[in-house]
Amino acid sequence: MLSKNDIKLIRSLTQGKYRKKHSLFIVEGGKIIREFHKHGTEFERLFYLDGAEIPEGLNGEVIKAKELGQISQLSTPNDSLALIKLPDQNRVEVKKVGKKLMLACEKVQDPGNMGTIIRIADWFGIDDLVCSPDCADVYSGKVVQASMGSLARVRVSYQDLTELINALKAEDKTYPIVTSSLKGQNIFSSNLPERGMVVLGNESKGVSGKIQDRSDLLLKIPSFGGAESLNVAVSAGIILAEFRRRS
């Protein structure tokens, strides 16, 4: 049975300041919980309904559907909910970037977009996602659920992108910074580097001028119809697919 303190704590984790205070975030649903468990994530507590499929070796507490409804962030609660330890907030180690292709987001603020970008990064084998400090919190419920477990595999760091670019260039001046921009070259007819950091921008404003000015290559996805713009997560998928197709 859940205590009043349990309910109060879990409900508080919908807010970023309490996630940081308690170093915990919420994951819901057996599939996503299994993904985190498979990758050695540290679990604090696990609550589940009788009959739910729980990963072998993971201890938890059976609760009633009414109790799960009191702590779930979902409009229709799943069969299980876990409290997971927040990982250490690592920064990109510029000396180890080498031939990596990385992804960066500047002011991407919609949680659904952020979660989908994490899932896309995972699909295309991107190990590191760098977010500017004003991006959506990847440990919020909507981002975690939208990532469908990919957050367990993709390393996310929050850093000032201008400072990171400067550090990358100081370490290796040939390391490419590639930015999505409507002013850029057609991605399908451009020469693409095998490595680099691909930068995506805010849903309405795109990538800032200061980041574009520090970029080695500006790329655009050409339009064949009448839409004014592409969703940022869709853009991420198209850009990464083209990079991987060429590699």
C-alpha positions as CSV (number, residue, x, y, z in Angstrom):
1,M,0.0,0.0,0.0
2,L,1.2,3.5,-0.9
3,S,1.7,5.9,2.0
4,K,0.6,9.6,1.8
5,N,4.3,10.4,1.8
6,D,4.9,8.1,-1.2
7,I,2.1,9.7,-3.1
8,K,3.3,13.2,-2.3
9,L,6.9,12.4,-3.3
10,I,5.9,10.8,-6.6
11,R,3.5,13.5,-7.6
12,S,6.2,16.1,-6.9
13,L,8.4,14.6,-9.5
14,T,6.3,16.1,-12.2
15,Q,8.3,19.3,-11.5
16,G,11.9,19.6,-12.5
17,K,13.0,21.2,-9.3
18,Y,11.8,18.2,-7.3
19,R,13.4,15.7,-9.8
20,K,16.7,17.5,-9.1
21,K,16.1,17.7,-5.3
22,H,15.4,13.9,-5.0
23,S,17.6,12.9,-8.0
24,L,14.7,10.8,-9.3
25,F,12.5,10.7,-12.4
26,I,9.4,8.6,-13.3
27,V,9.2,5.9,-16.0
28,E,5.9,4.2,-16.8
29,G,5.0,1.0,-18.6
30,G,6.6,-2.4,-18.7
31,K,8.3,-2.0,-22.1
32,I,10.1,1.2,-21.2
33,I,10.9,0.0,-17.7
34,R,12.5,-3.2,-19.3
35,E,14.6,-1.0,-21.6
36,F,16.0,0.9,-18.6
37,H,16.6,-2.2,-16.6
38,K,18.4,-3.9,-19.5
39,H,20.9,-1.1,-19.7
40,G,21.8,-1.2,-16.0
41,T,19.9,1.8,-14.8
42,E,19.6,2.3,-11.0
43,F,16.1,1.8,-9.8
44,E,14.9,3.4,-6.6
45,R,11.4,1.8,-6.4
46,L,9.0,0.0,-8.6
47,F,5.2,-0.3,-8.3
48,Y,3.1,-2.6,-10.5
49,L,-0.3,-4.2,-10.8
50,D,-0.8,-7.8,-10.0
51,G,0.0,-9.8,-13.2
52,A,2.2,-7.1,-14.8
53,E,5.3,-8.3,-16.6
54,I,8.3,-7.2,-14.5
55,P,11.9,-7.7,-15.5
56,E,13.5,-10.7,-13.8
57,G,15.7,-9.7,-10.8
58,L,13.9,-6.4,-10.3
59,N,12.1,-6.1,-7.0
60,G,8.9,-4.1,-6.7
61,E,5.7,-3.6,-4.8
62,V,2.3,-4.7,-5.9
63,I,-0.3,-2.0,-5.7
64,K,-4.0,-1.6,-6.7
65,A,-5.2,0.1,-9.9
66,K,-6.7,3.0,-7.8
67,E,-3.3,3.6,-6.2
68,L,-1.5,3.5,-9.6
69,G,-4.0,6.1,-10.8
70,Q,-3.0,8.4,-7.9
71,I,0.6,8.5,-8.9
72,S,0.6,8.1,-12.7
73,Q,1.3,11.0,-15.0
74,L,-0.7,9.3,-17.8
75,S,-4.3,10.0,-18.6
76,T,-4.7,6.2,-18.9
77,P,-2.3,4.6,-16.4
78,N,-0.2,1.7,-17.6
79,D,0.5,-1.4,-15.5
80,S,3.7,-0.2,-13.8
81,L,5.6,2.8,-12.6
82,A,9.3,3.1,-11.6
83,L,11.3,5.7,-9.8
84,I,14.7,5.8,-11.4
85,K,17.9,7.6,-10.3
86,L,18.9,10.6,-12.3
87,P,22.2,9.9,-14.1
88,D,25.2,12.1,-13.5
89,Q,25.0,15.2,-15.7
90,N,28.0,14.5,-17.9
91,R,29.5,16.9,-20.4
92,V,30.8,16.0,-23.8
93,E,34.5,15.1,-23.5
94,V,35.9,17.0,-26.5
95,K,39.1,14.9,-26.5
96,K,37.1,11.7,-27.1
97,V,34.9,13.0,-29.9
98,G,37.2,11.9,-32.7
99,K,35.2,10.5,-35.6
100,K,31.8,10.6,-33.9
101,L,28.6,12.0,-35.3
102,M,26.8,13.9,-32.6
103,L,23.4,15.7,-32.4
104,A,22.7,19.0,-30.7
105,C,19.5,20.8,-30.0
106,E,19.1,24.5,-29.4
107,K,15.9,25.7,-27.6
108,V,13.9,22.7,-28.6
109,Q,11.1,23.1,-26.1
110,D,8.3,20.8,-27.0
111,P,8.5,17.6,-24.8
112,G,7.1,15.4,-27.5
113,N,9.6,16.6,-30.1
114,M,12.4,16.1,-27.6
115,G,11.4,12.6,-26.8
116,T,11.1,11.7,-30.5
117,I,14.5,13.2,-31.3
118,I,16.0,11.0,-28.6
119,R,14.3,8.0,-30.2
120,I,15.6,9.0,-33.7
121,A,19.1,9.5,-32.3
122,D,19.0,6.0,-30.9
123,W,17.7,4.5,-34.2
124,F,20.6,6.0,-36.1
125,G,23.3,5.1,-33.6
126,I,23.9,8.5,-32.1
127,D,25.5,8.1,-28.7
128,D,25.5,11.8,-27.6
129,L,22.7,14.4,-27.7
130,V,23.7,17.8,-26.5
131,C,21.0,20.2,-25.4
132,S,21.2,23.9,-24.7
133,P,20.1,24.8,-21.2
134,D,16.8,26.2,-22.4
135,C,15.7,22.9,-24.1
136,A,12.9,20.8,-22.6
137,D,13.9,18.6,-19.6
138,V,14.5,15.1,-21.0
139,Y,13.5,13.6,-17.6
140,S,10.0,15.1,-17.7
141,G,7.2,12.5,-18.1
142,K,6.3,13.5,-21.7
143,V,9.8,13.3,-22.9
144,V,10.5,10.0,-21.2
145,Q,7.4,8.4,-22.6
146,A,7.9,9.8,-26.1
147,S,11.5,8.4,-26.2
148,M,10.1,4.9,-25.7
149,G,13.1,3.7,-23.8
150,S,15.8,5.3,-26.0
151,L,16.7,7.6,-23.2
152,A,18.3,4.6,-21.5
153,R,20.9,4.4,-24.4
154,V,21.5,8.0,-25.6
155,R,23.7,10.2,-23.4
156,V,22.1,13.6,-22.9
157,S,24.0,16.6,-21.6
158,Y,23.0,20.2,-21.1
159,Q,25.7,22.7,-22.2
160,D,26.1,26.1,-23.7
161,L,26.4,25.3,-27.4
162,T,28.7,28.2,-28.3
163,E,31.1,27.2,-25.6
164,L,31.0,23.6,-26.7
165,I,31.7,24.6,-30.4
166,N,34.6,26.7,-29.2
167,A,36.0,23.8,-27.2
168,L,35.6,21.3,-30.1
169,K,37.3,23.7,-32.5
170,A,40.2,24.3,-30.0
171,E,40.7,20.6,-29.8
172,D,40.3,19.9,-33.5
173,K,39.7,22.9,-35.9
174,T,38.6,20.5,-38.6
175,Y,35.8,19.0,-36.6
176,P,32.7,20.0,-38.6
177,I,29.7,21.9,-37.2
178,V,26.7,21.2,-39.4
179,T,23.5,23.3,-38.9
180,S,20.0,22.9,-40.2
181,S,19.0,26.2,-41.8
182,L,16.6,27.4,-44.5
183,K,19.5,29.5,-45.8
184,G,21.6,26.3,-46.3
185,Q,22.5,24.1,-49.2
186,N,20.3,21.2,-50.4
187,I,21.3,18.3,-48.1
188,F,20.7,15.8,-50.9
189,S,23.2,17.4,-53.3
190,S,25.8,18.5,-50.7
191,N,29.0,16.8,-49.7
192,L,28.5,15.6,-46.1
193,P,31.3,14.9,-43.6
194,E,31.5,11.5,-42.0
195,R,31.7,13.1,-38.6
196,G,30.6,16.3,-36.9
197,M,27.9,17.8,-34.7
198,V,24.5,18.4,-36.3
199,V,22.6,21.2,-34.7
200,L,18.8,21.5,-34.8
201,G,16.9,24.6,-33.7
202,N,13.8,25.9,-32.0
203,E,10.5,24.8,-33.3
204,S,9.5,28.3,-34.6
205,K,12.8,30.3,-34.8
206,G,15.3,27.6,-35.9
207,V,19.0,27.8,-35.0
208,S,20.2,31.1,-33.7
209,G,22.4,33.4,-35.8
210,K,25.4,33.0,-33.5
211,I,25.4,29.2,-33.9
212,Q,24.9,29.5,-37.7
213,D,27.9,31.9,-37.8
214,R,30.1,29.4,-36.1
215,S,29.0,26.5,-38.4
216,D,31.0,25.0,-41.2
217,L,28.1,23.9,-43.2
218,L,24.4,25.0,-43.4
219,L,22.0,22.4,-44.7
220,K,18.3,22.6,-45.7
221,I,15.8,19.9,-46.6
222,P,14.2,21.1,-49.9
223,S,10.5,21.4,-50.0
224,F,8.4,19.9,-52.8
225,G,5.1,21.2,-51.7
226,G,3.5,24.2,-50.0
227,A,4.2,23.6,-46.3
228,E,6.2,26.5,-44.7
229,S,8.3,24.3,-42.4
230,L,9.1,20.8,-41.1
231,N,8.7,19.5,-37.6
232,V,12.1,19.6,-35.9
233,A,11.9,15.8,-35.1
234,V,11.0,15.0,-38.7
235,S,14.0,17.1,-39.8
236,A,16.2,15.2,-37.4
237,G,15.2,11.9,-38.9
238,I,15.7,13.0,-42.5
239,I,19.1,14.6,-41.8
240,L,20.5,11.7,-39.8
241,A,19.1,9.2,-42.4
242,E,21.0,11.0,-45.2
243,F,24.2,11.1,-43.1
244,R,24.0,7.4,-42.4
245,R,23.1,6.6,-46.0
246,R,26.3,8.2,-47.2
247,S,28.6,6.6,-44.6
